[in-house]
Amino acid sequence: MKELIEFIARSLVDHPDEVAVSESRHGNRVMMELSVAKDDMGRVIGKGGRVANAIRTILRVASEREGCQVTLDVVEP
Protein backbone atom coordinates (compact mmCIF):
# COMPACT_ATOMS: atom_id res chain seq x y z
CA MET A 1 0.00 0.00 0.00
CA LYS A 2 2.94 2.30 0.59
CA GLU A 3 3.89 1.97 -3.08
CA LEU A 4 0.32 2.77 -4.10
CA ILE A 5 0.32 6.04 -2.15
CA GLU A 6 3.74 6.98 -3.53
CA PHE A 7 2.59 6.32 -7.10
CA ILE A 8 -0.58 8.39 -6.74
CA ALA A 9 1.18 11.28 -5.00
CA ARG A 10 4.08 11.38 -7.47
CA SER A 11 1.56 11.50 -10.32
CA LEU A 12 -0.13 14.57 -8.81
CA VAL A 13 2.77 16.79 -7.70
CA ASP A 14 5.30 19.01 -9.45
CA HIS A 15 8.19 17.78 -7.26
CA PRO A 16 7.90 13.96 -7.24
CA ASP A 17 11.35 13.51 -5.70
CA GLU A 18 10.11 15.13 -2.46
CA VAL A 19 7.27 12.65 -1.90
CA ALA A 20 7.81 10.53 1.20
CA VAL A 21 5.53 7.96 2.80
CA SER A 22 6.14 6.52 6.26
CA GLU A 23 4.31 3.50 7.61
CA SER A 24 3.79 2.29 11.15
CA ARG A 25 1.92 -0.86 12.16
CA HIS A 26 0.06 -1.50 15.37
CA GLY A 27 -1.40 -4.97 15.14
CA ASN A 28 -4.17 -4.90 12.55
CA ARG A 29 -3.96 -1.13 12.04
CA VAL A 30 -1.60 0.65 9.67
CA MET A 31 -0.87 4.38 9.95
CA MET A 32 0.48 6.03 6.79
CA GLU A 33 1.92 9.55 6.70
CA LEU A 34 2.37 11.32 3.39
CA SER A 35 4.64 14.33 3.09
CA VAL A 36 5.19 16.40 -0.04
CA ALA A 37 6.83 19.71 -0.90
CA LYS A 38 5.13 22.77 0.54
CA ASP A 39 4.17 23.97 -2.95
CA ASP A 40 2.42 20.66 -3.69
CA MET A 41 0.21 20.47 -0.59
CA GLY A 42 -2.78 21.92 -2.43
CA ARG A 43 -2.48 19.37 -5.22
CA VAL A 44 -2.50 16.44 -2.80
CA ILE A 45 -5.29 17.76 -0.58
CA GLY A 46 -7.49 19.29 -3.29
CA LYS A 47 -10.48 21.59 -2.89
CA GLY A 48 -12.22 20.75 0.33
CA GLY A 49 -10.01 17.70 0.76
CA ARG A 50 -11.50 15.87 -2.21
CA VAL A 51 -8.23 14.47 -3.55
CA ALA A 52 -7.05 13.34 -0.11
CA ASN A 53 -10.41 11.68 0.55
CA ALA A 54 -10.25 9.92 -2.82
CA ILE A 55 -6.81 8.54 -1.93
CA ARG A 56 -8.20 7.38 1.43
CA THR A 57 -11.07 5.61 -0.35
CA ILE A 58 -8.63 3.76 -2.61
CA LEU A 59 -6.58 2.78 0.45
CA ARG A 60 -9.67 1.54 2.25
CA VAL A 61 -10.46 -0.83 -0.65
CA ALA A 62 -6.84 -2.02 -0.86
CA SER A 63 -6.66 -2.57 2.90
CA GLU A 64 -9.81 -4.69 2.94
CA ARG A 65 -8.13 -7.08 0.54
CA GLU A 66 -5.24 -7.43 2.98
CA GLY A 67 -7.49 -7.64 6.03
CA CYS A 68 -6.29 -4.56 7.89
CA GLN A 69 -7.36 -0.98 8.60
CA VAL A 70 -5.39 1.88 7.10
CA THR A 71 -5.43 5.58 7.96
CA LEU A 72 -3.69 8.26 5.91
CA ASP A 73 -2.46 11.60 7.24
CA VAL A 74 -1.03 14.29 5.01
CA VAL A 75 1.79 15.90 6.99
CA GLU A 76 2.75 19.53 6.48
CA PRO A 77 6.42 20.08 5.66
HTML snippet that shows the backbone in 3Dmol.js (N, CA, C, O; Angstrom):
<script src="https://3Dmol.org/build/3Dmol-min.js"></script>
<div id="view" style="width:600px;height:400px;position:relative"></div>
<script>
const pdb = `
ATOM      1  N   MET A   1       0.810  -1.190   0.000  1.00  0.00           N
ATOM      2  CA  MET A   1       0.000   0.000   0.000  1.00  0.00           C
ATOM      3  C   MET A   1       0.859   1.260   0.000  1.00  0.00           C
ATOM      4  O   MET A   1       0.451   2.303  -0.512  1.00  0.00           O
ATOM      5  N   LYS A   2       2.036   1.153   0.573  1.00  0.00           N
ATOM      6  CA  LYS A   2       2.945   2.298   0.586  1.00  0.00           C
ATOM      7  C   LYS A   2       3.304   2.697  -0.845  1.00  0.00           C
ATOM      8  O   LYS A   2       3.362   3.882  -1.173  1.00  0.00           O
ATOM      9  N   GLU A   3       3.543   1.704  -1.684  1.00  0.00           N
ATOM     10  CA  GLU A   3       3.891   1.973  -3.078  1.00  0.00           C
ATOM     11  C   GLU A   3       2.722   2.614  -3.822  1.00  0.00           C
ATOM     12  O   GLU A   3       2.921   3.461  -4.692  1.00  0.00           O
ATOM     13  N   LEU A   4       1.512   2.208  -3.477  1.00  0.00           N
ATOM     14  CA  LEU A   4       0.315   2.771  -4.101  1.00  0.00           C
ATOM     15  C   LEU A   4       0.198   4.256  -3.791  1.00  0.00           C
ATOM     16  O   LEU A   4      -0.068   5.056  -4.689  1.00  0.00           O
ATOM     17  N   ILE A   5       0.393   4.631  -2.542  1.00  0.00           N
ATOM     18  CA  ILE A   5       0.324   6.044  -2.153  1.00  0.00           C
ATOM     19  C   ILE A   5       1.418   6.842  -2.841  1.00  0.00           C
ATOM     20  O   ILE A   5       1.172   7.942  -3.336  1.00  0.00           O
ATOM     21  N   GLU A   6       2.631   6.287  -2.874  1.00  0.00           N
ATOM     22  CA  GLU A   6       3.738   6.983  -3.530  1.00  0.00           C
ATOM     23  C   GLU A   6       3.442   7.205  -5.007  1.00  0.00           C
ATOM     24  O   GLU A   6       3.706   8.286  -5.535  1.00  0.00           O
ATOM     25  N   PHE A   7       2.899   6.201  -5.675  1.00  0.00           N
ATOM     26  CA  PHE A   7       2.587   6.320  -7.099  1.00  0.00           C
ATOM     27  C   PHE A   7       1.547   7.406  -7.340  1.00  0.00           C
ATOM     28  O   PHE A   7       1.715   8.241  -8.228  1.00  0.00           O
ATOM     29  N   ILE A   8       0.481   7.398  -6.560  1.00  0.00           N
ATOM     30  CA  ILE A   8      -0.580   8.391  -6.739  1.00  0.00           C
ATOM     31  C   ILE A   8      -0.052   9.795  -6.458  1.00  0.00           C
ATOM     32  O   ILE A   8      -0.306  10.719  -7.231  1.00  0.00           O
ATOM     33  N   ALA A   9       0.673   9.958  -5.368  1.00  0.00           N
ATOM     34  CA  ALA A   9       1.184  11.280  -4.996  1.00  0.00           C
ATOM     35  C   ALA A   9       2.186  11.799  -6.017  1.00  0.00           C
ATOM     36  O   ALA A   9       2.144  12.973  -6.384  1.00  0.00           O
ATOM     37  N   ARG A  10       3.084  10.939  -6.478  1.00  0.00           N
ATOM     38  CA  ARG A  10       4.075  11.384  -7.473  1.00  0.00           C
ATOM     39  C   ARG A  10       3.420  11.771  -8.795  1.00  0.00           C
ATOM     40  O   ARG A  10       3.944  12.608  -9.529  1.00  0.00           O
ATOM     41  N   SER A  11       2.279  11.164  -9.096  1.00  0.00           N
ATOM     42  CA  SER A  11       1.558  11.502 -10.317  1.00  0.00           C
ATOM     43  C   SER A  11       0.886  12.868 -10.216  1.00  0.00           C
ATOM     44  O   SER A  11       0.631  13.509 -11.235  1.00  0.00           O
ATOM     45  N   LEU A  12       0.601  13.314  -9.007  1.00  0.00           N
ATOM     46  CA  LEU A  12      -0.126  14.565  -8.812  1.00  0.00           C
ATOM     47  C   LEU A  12       0.758  15.792  -8.654  1.00  0.00           C
ATOM     48  O   LEU A  12       0.346  16.891  -9.026  1.00  0.00           O
ATOM     49  N   VAL A  13       1.955  15.638  -8.116  1.00  0.00           N
ATOM     50  CA  VAL A  13       2.765  16.786  -7.696  1.00  0.00           C
ATOM     51  C   VAL A  13       3.749  17.248  -8.764  1.00  0.00           C
ATOM     52  O   VAL A  13       4.021  16.541  -9.734  1.00  0.00           O
ATOM     53  N   ASP A  14       4.275  18.456  -8.560  1.00  0.00           N
ATOM     54  CA  ASP A  14       5.302  19.011  -9.447  1.00  0.00           C
ATOM     55  C   ASP A  14       6.705  18.567  -9.047  1.00  0.00           C
ATOM     56  O   ASP A  14       7.613  18.557  -9.878  1.00  0.00           O
ATOM     57  N   HIS A  15       6.889  18.197  -7.769  1.00  0.00           N
ATOM     58  CA  HIS A  15       8.194  17.776  -7.263  1.00  0.00           C
ATOM     59  C   HIS A  15       8.097  16.328  -6.756  1.00  0.00           C
ATOM     60  O   HIS A  15       8.028  16.100  -5.548  1.00  0.00           O
ATOM     61  N   PRO A  16       8.092  15.363  -7.666  1.00  0.00           N
ATOM     62  CA  PRO A  16       7.896  13.964  -7.245  1.00  0.00           C
ATOM     63  C   PRO A  16       9.036  13.407  -6.404  1.00  0.00           C
ATOM     64  O   PRO A  16       8.841  12.429  -5.682  1.00  0.00           O
ATOM     65  N   ASP A  17      10.224  14.006  -6.480  1.00  0.00           N
ATOM     66  CA  ASP A  17      11.348  13.510  -5.696  1.00  0.00           C
ATOM     67  C   ASP A  17      11.212  13.845  -4.213  1.00  0.00           C
ATOM     68  O   ASP A  17      11.936  13.285  -3.391  1.00  0.00           O
ATOM     69  N   GLU A  18      10.293  14.752  -3.853  1.00  0.00           N
ATOM     70  CA  GLU A  18      10.108  15.132  -2.455  1.00  0.00           C
ATOM     71  C   GLU A  18       8.944  14.398  -1.781  1.00  0.00           C
ATOM     72  O   GLU A  18       8.590  14.702  -0.642  1.00  0.00           O
ATOM     73  N   VAL A  19       8.359  13.440  -2.483  1.00  0.00           N
ATOM     74  CA  VAL A  19       7.267  12.650  -1.905  1.00  0.00           C
ATOM     75  C   VAL A  19       7.865  11.595  -0.979  1.00  0.00           C
ATOM     76  O   VAL A  19       8.776  10.863  -1.366  1.00  0.00           O
ATOM     77  N   ALA A  20       7.347  11.525   0.240  1.00  0.00           N
ATOM     78  CA  ALA A  20       7.814  10.526   1.200  1.00  0.00           C
ATOM     79  C   ALA A  20       6.611   9.950   1.945  1.00  0.00           C
ATOM     80  O   ALA A  20       5.719  10.682   2.373  1.00  0.00           O
ATOM     81  N   VAL A  21       6.604   8.640   2.089  1.00  0.00           N
ATOM     82  CA  VAL A  21       5.533   7.957   2.805  1.00  0.00           C
ATOM     83  C   VAL A  21       6.159   7.135   3.916  1.00  0.00           C
ATOM     84  O   VAL A  21       7.059   6.330   3.676  1.00  0.00           O
ATOM     85  N   SER A  22       5.674   7.344   5.140  1.00  0.00           N
ATOM     86  CA  SER A  22       6.145   6.520   6.256  1.00  0.00           C
ATOM     87  C   SER A  22       4.983   5.664   6.736  1.00  0.00           C
ATOM     88  O   SER A  22       3.822   6.064   6.662  1.00  0.00           O
ATOM     89  N   GLU A  23       5.319   4.484   7.225  1.00  0.00           N
ATOM     90  CA  GLU A  23       4.306   3.504   7.614  1.00  0.00           C
ATOM     91  C   GLU A  23       4.623   2.970   9.000  1.00  0.00           C
ATOM     92  O   GLU A  23       5.766   2.621   9.294  1.00  0.00           O
ATOM     93  N   SER A  24       3.612   2.909   9.844  1.00  0.00           N
ATOM     94  CA  SER A  24       3.794   2.285  11.151  1.00  0.00           C
ATOM     95  C   SER A  24       2.618   1.342  11.397  1.00  0.00           C
ATOM     96  O   SER A  24       1.465   1.673  11.121  1.00  0.00           O
ATOM     97  N   ARG A  25       2.938   0.165  11.920  1.00  0.00           N
ATOM     98  CA  ARG A  25       1.917  -0.858  12.155  1.00  0.00           C
ATOM     99  C   ARG A  25       1.706  -1.065  13.640  1.00  0.00           C
ATOM    100  O   ARG A  25       2.652  -1.099  14.428  1.00  0.00           O
ATOM    101  N   HIS A  26       0.442  -1.200  13.999  1.00  0.00           N
ATOM    102  CA  HIS A  26       0.058  -1.497  15.370  1.00  0.00           C
ATOM    103  C   HIS A  26      -0.972  -2.621  15.308  1.00  0.00           C
ATOM    104  O   HIS A  26      -2.177  -2.372  15.314  1.00  0.00           O
ATOM    105  N   GLY A  27      -0.494  -3.836  15.248  1.00  0.00           N
ATOM    106  CA  GLY A  27      -1.397  -4.972  15.141  1.00  0.00           C
ATOM    107  C   GLY A  27      -2.070  -5.006  13.781  1.00  0.00           C
ATOM    108  O   GLY A  27      -1.409  -5.172  12.756  1.00  0.00           O
ATOM    109  N   ASN A  28      -3.383  -4.848  13.774  1.00  0.00           N
ATOM    110  CA  ASN A  28      -4.173  -4.900  12.548  1.00  0.00           C
ATOM    111  C   ASN A  28      -4.332  -3.521  11.903  1.00  0.00           C
ATOM    112  O   ASN A  28      -4.931  -3.407  10.834  1.00  0.00           O
ATOM    113  N   ARG A  29      -3.809  -2.487  12.532  1.00  0.00           N
ATOM    114  CA  ARG A  29      -3.961  -1.125  12.036  1.00  0.00           C
ATOM    115  C   ARG A  29      -2.650  -0.628  11.440  1.00  0.00           C
ATOM    116  O   ARG A  29      -1.570  -0.889  11.970  1.00  0.00           O
ATOM    117  N   VAL A  30      -2.765   0.082  10.343  1.00  0.00           N
ATOM    118  CA  VAL A  30      -1.605   0.654   9.666  1.00  0.00           C
ATOM    119  C   VAL A  30      -1.819   2.153   9.560  1.00  0.00           C
ATOM    120  O   VAL A  30      -2.858   2.607   9.083  1.00  0.00           O
ATOM    121  N   MET A  31      -0.825   2.924  10.009  1.00  0.00           N
ATOM    122  CA  MET A  31      -0.870   4.378   9.949  1.00  0.00           C
ATOM    123  C   MET A  31       0.121   4.840   8.889  1.00  0.00           C
ATOM    124  O   MET A  31       1.318   4.571   8.995  1.00  0.00           O
ATOM    125  N   MET A  32      -0.371   5.531   7.873  1.00  0.00           N
ATOM    126  CA  MET A  32       0.477   6.032   6.793  1.00  0.00           C
ATOM    127  C   MET A  32       0.537   7.552   6.890  1.00  0.00           C
ATOM    128  O   MET A  32      -0.478   8.209   7.119  1.00  0.00           O
ATOM    129  N   GLU A  33       1.734   8.101   6.714  1.00  0.00           N
ATOM    130  CA  GLU A  33       1.916   9.547   6.705  1.00  0.00           C
ATOM    131  C   GLU A  33       2.555   9.946   5.387  1.00  0.00           C
ATOM    132  O   GLU A  33       3.618   9.442   5.023  1.00  0.00           O
ATOM    133  N   LEU A  34       1.908  10.846   4.681  1.00  0.00           N
ATOM    134  CA  LEU A  34       2.372  11.323   3.390  1.00  0.00           C
ATOM    135  C   LEU A  34       2.887  12.737   3.543  1.00  0.00           C
ATOM    136  O   LEU A  34       2.192  13.606   4.069  1.00  0.00           O
ATOM    137  N   SER A  35       4.100  12.966   3.086  1.00  0.00           N
ATOM    138  CA  SER A  35       4.639  14.325   3.094  1.00  0.00           C
ATOM    139  C   SER A  35       5.115  14.668   1.682  1.00  0.00           C
ATOM    140  O   SER A  35       5.725  13.853   0.990  1.00  0.00           O
ATOM    141  N   VAL A  36       4.811  15.900   1.286  1.00  0.00           N
ATOM    142  CA  VAL A  36       5.193  16.398  -0.038  1.00  0.00           C
ATOM    143  C   VAL A  36       5.792  17.785   0.134  1.00  0.00           C
ATOM    144  O   VAL A  36       5.809  18.327   1.239  1.00  0.00           O
ATOM    145  N   ALA A  37       6.280  18.354  -0.952  1.00  0.00           N
ATOM    146  CA  ALA A  37       6.829  19.707  -0.904  1.00  0.00           C
ATOM    147  C   ALA A  37       5.720  20.688  -0.534  1.00  0.00           C
ATOM    148  O   ALA A  37       4.544  20.442  -0.801  1.00  0.00           O
ATOM    149  N   LYS A  38       6.104  21.784   0.074  1.00  0.00           N
ATOM    150  CA  LYS A  38       5.127  22.775   0.543  1.00  0.00           C
ATOM    151  C   LYS A  38       4.273  23.302  -0.614  1.00  0.00           C
ATOM    152  O   LYS A  38       3.079  23.551  -0.448  1.00  0.00           O
ATOM    153  N   ASP A  39       4.891  23.469  -1.782  1.00  0.00           N
ATOM    154  CA  ASP A  39       4.168  23.967  -2.951  1.00  0.00           C
ATOM    155  C   ASP A  39       3.128  22.976  -3.466  1.00  0.00           C
ATOM    156  O   ASP A  39       2.177  23.376  -4.138  1.00  0.00           O
ATOM    157  N   ASP A  40       3.294  21.704  -3.164  1.00  0.00           N
ATOM    158  CA  ASP A  40       2.416  20.658  -3.691  1.00  0.00           C
ATOM    159  C   ASP A  40       1.303  20.245  -2.736  1.00  0.00           C
ATOM    160  O   ASP A  40       0.509  19.366  -3.070  1.00  0.00           O
ATOM    161  N   MET A  41       1.226  20.851  -1.568  1.00  0.00           N
ATOM    162  CA  MET A  41       0.206  20.465  -0.590  1.00  0.00           C
ATOM    163  C   MET A  41      -1.206  20.612  -1.158  1.00  0.00           C
ATOM    164  O   MET A  41      -2.053  19.743  -0.947  1.00  0.00           O
ATOM    165  N   GLY A  42      -1.456  21.687  -1.864  1.00  0.00           N
ATOM    166  CA  GLY A  42      -2.779  21.920  -2.434  1.00  0.00           C
ATOM    167  C   GLY A  42      -3.171  20.875  -3.462  1.00  0.00           C
ATOM    168  O   GLY A  42      -4.343  20.515  -3.571  1.00  0.00           O
ATOM    169  N   ARG A  43      -2.205  20.393  -4.209  1.00  0.00           N
ATOM    170  CA  ARG A  43      -2.482  19.373  -5.223  1.00  0.00           C
ATOM    171  C   ARG A  43      -2.855  18.038  -4.585  1.00  0.00           C
ATOM    172  O   ARG A  43      -3.696  17.309  -5.110  1.00  0.00           O
ATOM    173  N   VAL A  44      -2.237  17.723  -3.466  1.00  0.00           N
ATOM    174  CA  VAL A  44      -2.500  16.443  -2.804  1.00  0.00           C
ATOM    175  C   VAL A  44      -3.793  16.494  -1.997  1.00  0.00           C
ATOM    176  O   VAL A  44      -4.521  15.504  -1.924  1.00  0.00           O
ATOM    177  N   ILE A  45      -4.078  17.641  -1.394  1.00  0.00           N
ATOM    178  CA  ILE A  45      -5.285  17.760  -0.578  1.00  0.00           C
ATOM    179  C   ILE A  45      -6.503  18.051  -1.453  1.00  0.00           C
ATOM    180  O   ILE A  45      -7.554  17.440  -1.257  1.00  0.00           O
ATOM    181  N   GLY A  46      -6.389  18.960  -2.401  1.00  0.00           N
ATOM    182  CA  GLY A  46      -7.492  19.290  -3.286  1.00  0.00           C
ATOM    183  C   GLY A  46      -8.485  20.233  -2.629  1.00  0.00           C
ATOM    184  O   GLY A  46      -8.375  20.543  -1.442  1.00  0.00           O
ATOM    185  N   LYS A  47      -9.453  20.684  -3.411  1.00  0.00           N
ATOM    186  CA  LYS A  47     -10.484  21.590  -2.892  1.00  0.00           C
ATOM    187  C   LYS A  47     -11.349  20.858  -1.893  1.00  0.00           C
ATOM    188  O   LYS A  47     -11.965  19.841  -2.211  1.00  0.00           O
ATOM    189  N   GLY A  48     -11.390  21.375  -0.701  1.00  0.00           N
ATOM    190  CA  GLY A  48     -12.222  20.755   0.330  1.00  0.00           C
ATOM    191  C   GLY A  48     -11.768  19.365   0.729  1.00  0.00           C
ATOM    192  O   GLY A  48     -12.531  18.614   1.336  1.00  0.00           O
ATOM    193  N   GLY A  49     -10.528  19.011   0.395  1.00  0.00           N
ATOM    194  CA  GLY A  49     -10.007  17.699   0.762  1.00  0.00           C
ATOM    195  C   GLY A  49     -10.463  16.570  -0.136  1.00  0.00           C
ATOM    196  O   GLY A  49     -10.368  15.402   0.242  1.00  0.00           O
ATOM    197  N   ARG A  50     -10.957  16.898  -1.319  1.00  0.00           N
ATOM    198  CA  ARG A  50     -11.496  15.866  -2.212  1.00  0.00           C
ATOM    199  C   ARG A  50     -10.440  14.873  -2.688  1.00  0.00           C
ATOM    200  O   ARG A  50     -10.690  13.668  -2.719  1.00  0.00           O
ATOM    201  N   VAL A  51      -9.273  15.365  -3.055  1.00  0.00           N
ATOM    202  CA  VAL A  51      -8.226  14.466  -3.545  1.00  0.00           C
ATOM    203  C   VAL A  51      -7.734  13.561  -2.420  1.00  0.00           C
ATOM    204  O   VAL A  51      -7.571  12.357  -2.617  1.00  0.00           O
ATOM    205  N   ALA A  52      -7.501  14.132  -1.250  1.00  0.00           N
ATOM    206  CA  ALA A  52      -7.048  13.338  -0.108  1.00  0.00           C
ATOM    207  C   ALA A  52      -8.092  12.285   0.263  1.00  0.00           C
ATOM    208  O   ALA A  52      -7.737  11.150   0.580  1.00  0.00           O
ATOM    209  N   ASN A  53      -9.360  12.647   0.228  1.00  0.00           N
ATOM    210  CA  ASN A  53     -10.412  11.683   0.545  1.00  0.00           C
ATOM    211  C   ASN A  53     -10.506  10.587  -0.513  1.00  0.00           C
ATOM    212  O   ASN A  53     -10.810   9.439  -0.190  1.00  0.00           O
ATOM    213  N   ALA A  54     -10.247  10.931  -1.772  1.00  0.00           N
ATOM    214  CA  ALA A  54     -10.249   9.921  -2.822  1.00  0.00           C
ATOM    215  C   ALA A  54      -9.102   8.926  -2.616  1.00  0.00           C
ATOM    216  O   ALA A  54      -9.274   7.724  -2.820  1.00  0.00           O
ATOM    217  N   ILE A  55      -7.938   9.429  -2.214  1.00  0.00           N
ATOM    218  CA  ILE A  55      -6.810   8.539  -1.929  1.00  0.00           C
ATOM    219  C   ILE A  55      -7.153   7.637  -0.746  1.00  0.00           C
ATOM    220  O   ILE A  55      -6.835   6.448  -0.764  1.00  0.00           O
ATOM    221  N   ARG A  56      -7.790   8.184   0.270  1.00  0.00           N
ATOM    222  CA  ARG A  56      -8.198   7.378   1.434  1.00  0.00           C
ATOM    223  C   ARG A  56      -9.192   6.293   1.037  1.00  0.00           C
ATOM    224  O   ARG A  56      -9.136   5.183   1.567  1.00  0.00           O
ATOM    225  N   THR A  57     -10.100   6.597   0.112  1.00  0.00           N
ATOM    226  CA  THR A  57     -11.066   5.612  -0.353  1.00  0.00           C
ATOM    227  C   THR A  57     -10.365   4.465  -1.075  1.00  0.00           C
ATOM    228  O   THR A  57     -10.701   3.299  -0.868  1.00  0.00           O
ATOM    229  N   ILE A  58      -9.404   4.789  -1.911  1.00  0.00           N
ATOM    230  CA  ILE A  58      -8.632   3.757  -2.610  1.00  0.00           C
ATOM    231  C   ILE A  58      -7.878   2.896  -1.606  1.00  0.00           C
ATOM    232  O   ILE A  58      -7.818   1.675  -1.751  1.00  0.00           O
ATOM    233  N   LEU A  59      -7.303   3.530  -0.587  1.00  0.00           N
ATOM    234  CA  LEU A  59      -6.583   2.785   0.446  1.00  0.00           C
ATOM    235  C   LEU A  59      -7.511   1.873   1.235  1.00  0.00           C
ATOM    236  O   LEU A  59      -7.137   0.756   1.590  1.00  0.00           O
ATOM    237  N   ARG A  60      -8.713   2.347   1.505  1.00  0.00           N
ATOM    238  CA  ARG A  60      -9.669   1.542   2.251  1.00  0.00           C
ATOM    239  C   ARG A  60      -9.993   0.249   1.489  1.00  0.00           C
ATOM    240  O   ARG A  60     -10.076  -0.823   2.087  1.00  0.00           O
ATOM    241  N   VAL A  61     -10.173   0.358   0.173  1.00  0.00           N
ATOM    242  CA  VAL A  61     -10.457  -0.828  -0.646  1.00  0.00           C
ATOM    243  C   VAL A  61      -9.252  -1.760  -0.659  1.00  0.00           C
ATOM    244  O   VAL A  61      -9.403  -2.973  -0.515  1.00  0.00           O
ATOM    245  N   ALA A  62      -8.051  -1.196  -0.831  1.00  0.00           N
ATOM    246  CA  ALA A  62      -6.839  -2.021  -0.858  1.00  0.00           C
ATOM    247  C   ALA A  62      -6.593  -2.689   0.489  1.00  0.00           C
ATOM    248  O   ALA A  62      -6.121  -3.825   0.542  1.00  0.00           O
ATOM    249  N   SER A  63      -6.906  -1.997   1.572  1.00  0.00           N
ATOM    250  CA  SER A  63      -6.658  -2.568   2.896  1.00  0.00           C
ATOM    251  C   SER A  63      -7.644  -3.687   3.219  1.00  0.00           C
ATOM    252  O   SER A  63      -7.291  -4.625   3.935  1.00  0.00           O
ATOM    253  N   GLU A  64      -8.853  -3.610   2.713  1.00  0.00           N
ATOM    254  CA  GLU A  64      -9.814  -4.690   2.940  1.00  0.00           C
ATOM    255  C   GLU A  64      -9.344  -5.983   2.301  1.00  0.00           C
ATOM    256  O   GLU A  64      -9.598  -7.067   2.826  1.00  0.00           O
ATOM    257  N   ARG A  65      -8.673  -5.877   1.190  1.00  0.00           N
ATOM    258  CA  ARG A  65      -8.130  -7.076   0.536  1.00  0.00           C
ATOM    259  C   ARG A  65      -7.056  -7.731   1.391  1.00  0.00           C
ATOM    260  O   ARG A  65      -6.908  -8.953   1.388  1.00  0.00           O
ATOM    261  N   GLU A  66      -6.304  -6.906   2.128  1.00  0.00           N
ATOM    262  CA  GLU A  66      -5.240  -7.432   2.977  1.00  0.00           C
ATOM    263  C   GLU A  66      -5.713  -7.722   4.398  1.00  0.00           C
ATOM    264  O   GLU A  66      -4.964  -8.287   5.194  1.00  0.00           O
ATOM    265  N   GLY A  67      -6.931  -7.345   4.720  1.00  0.00           N
ATOM    266  CA  GLY A  67      -7.494  -7.640   6.028  1.00  0.00           C
ATOM    267  C   GLY A  67      -6.991  -6.754   7.146  1.00  0.00           C
ATOM    268  O   GLY A  67      -6.829  -7.216   8.276  1.00  0.00           O
ATOM    269  N   CYS A  68      -6.740  -5.482   6.850  1.00  0.00           N
ATOM    270  CA  CYS A  68      -6.295  -4.563   7.891  1.00  0.00           C
ATOM    271  C   CYS A  68      -6.983  -3.223   7.709  1.00  0.00           C
ATOM    272  O   CYS A  68      -7.676  -3.005   6.714  1.00  0.00           O
ATOM    273  N   GLN A  69      -6.795  -2.326   8.665  1.00  0.00           N
ATOM    274  CA  GLN A  69      -7.357  -0.983   8.600  1.00  0.00           C
ATOM    275  C   GLN A  69      -6.233   0.019   8.382  1.00  0.00           C
ATOM    276  O   GLN A  69      -5.210  -0.024   9.066  1.00  0.00           O
ATOM    277  N   VAL A  70      -6.426   0.917   7.430  1.00  0.00           N
ATOM    278  CA  VAL A  70      -5.395   1.884   7.101  1.00  0.00           C
ATOM    279  C   VAL A  70      -5.931   3.293   7.282  1.00  0.00           C
ATOM    280  O   VAL A  70      -7.058   3.593   6.889  1.00  0.00           O
ATOM    281  N   THR A  71      -5.115   4.157   7.880  1.00  0.00           N
ATOM    282  CA  THR A  71      -5.428   5.579   7.957  1.00  0.00           C
ATOM    283  C   THR A  71      -4.299   6.357   7.283  1.00  0.00           C
ATOM    284  O   THR A  71      -3.130   5.982   7.373  1.00  0.00           O
ATOM    285  N   LEU A  72      -4.665   7.434   6.614  1.00  0.00           N
ATOM    286  CA  LEU A  72      -3.688   8.263   5.910  1.00  0.00           C
ATOM    287  C   LEU A  72      -3.748   9.675   6.442  1.00  0.00           C
ATOM    288  O   LEU A  72      -4.819  10.278   6.509  1.00  0.00           O
ATOM    289  N   ASP A  73      -2.598  10.204   6.821  1.00  0.00           N
ATOM    290  CA  ASP A  73      -2.461  11.603   7.236  1.00  0.00           C
ATOM    291  C   ASP A  73      -1.515  12.295   6.275  1.00  0.00           C
ATOM    292  O   ASP A  73      -0.454  11.764   5.944  1.00  0.00           O
ATOM    293  N   VAL A  74      -1.900  13.478   5.829  1.00  0.00           N
ATOM    294  CA  VAL A  74      -1.028  14.294   5.005  1.00  0.00           C
ATOM    295  C   VAL A  74      -0.324  15.259   5.954  1.00  0.00           C
ATOM    296  O   VAL A  74      -0.962  16.095   6.594  1.00  0.00           O
ATOM    297  N   VAL A  75       0.988  15.134   6.035  1.00  0.00           N
ATOM    298  CA  VAL A  75       1.791  15.895   6.989  1.00  0.00           C
ATOM    299  C   VAL A  75       2.331  17.144   6.322  1.00  0.00           C
ATOM    300  O   VAL A  75       2.860  17.090   5.211  1.00  0.00           O
ATOM    301  N   GLU A  76       2.194  18.269   7.008  1.00  0.00           N
ATOM    302  CA  GLU A  76       2.745  19.526   6.481  1.00  0.00           C
ATOM    303  C   GLU A  76       4.259  19.529   6.616  1.00  0.00           C
ATOM    304  O   GLU A  76       4.799  19.074   7.624  1.00  0.00           O
ATOM    305  N   PRO A  77       4.947  20.047   5.595  1.00  0.00           N
ATOM    306  CA  PRO A  77       6.422  20.081   5.665  1.00  0.00           C
ATOM    307  C   PRO A  77       6.939  21.100   6.652  1.00  0.00           C
ATOM    308  O   PRO A  77       8.150  21.241   6.817  1.00  0.00           O
TER     309      PRO A  77
END
`;
const viewer = $3Dmol.createViewer("view");
viewer.addModel(pdb, "pdb");
viewer.setStyle({}, {cartoon: {color: "spectrum"}});
viewer.zoomTo();
viewer.render();
</script>
